[in-house]
Structures are given as structure tokens and as C-alpha cells.
């Protein structure tokens, strides 16, 4: 059985409600972070990681604010 499914079967209604409130807060926090700080595009992260251990290592990519 999937651990997540198993854990959800074991939580009480009060625990489920508390988890759902926490999840909602984390989603709101994440969306606010994207709006204010932006996101790092995957292609930039991929290029940066690919440059590790080379003679031309790239600096860490910076977040880009959505338009």
C-alpha cells in the first residue's frame, strides 16, 4: 500500500482538517513567493548543473519574476 494513502487512512478527521489547513497555507505562501521573488527556470538550473565540474562553471541562476 502506498505510504501516503496509508497515512491518510490513519489520520483522524481533526488531523485531516489540520493537514488541509496547513497545505492551504503552504500553497498560499508558495504563490506569494512566486509573485514577489519569481522562479528559477528549469532550463537555467539544468544548464547550471551541467556546468559543474567543468572549466566554465556557470553562476547559480537567479529567479525570474513572472510577467
BELRAZI-V295355 format. One record per pair of residues at least 12 apart in sequence whose ideal C-beta (glycine too) atoms are under 7 Angstrom apart, sorted by the first residue. I is the first residue (numbers start at 0). J is the second residue. D is the distance in Angstrom with one decimal. If there is no record, write none. Layout:
i=[I:I]
j=[J:J]
d=[D:D]
This chain:
i=[33:36:37:37:37:37:38:38:39:39:40:43:44:47:47]
j=[65:62:62:63:64:65:62:63:60:62:63:60:60:59:60]
d=[6.6:5.3:3.6:4.9:3.9:6.6:5.8:6.5:4.9:5.3:6.1:3.6:5.8:6.1:5.3]
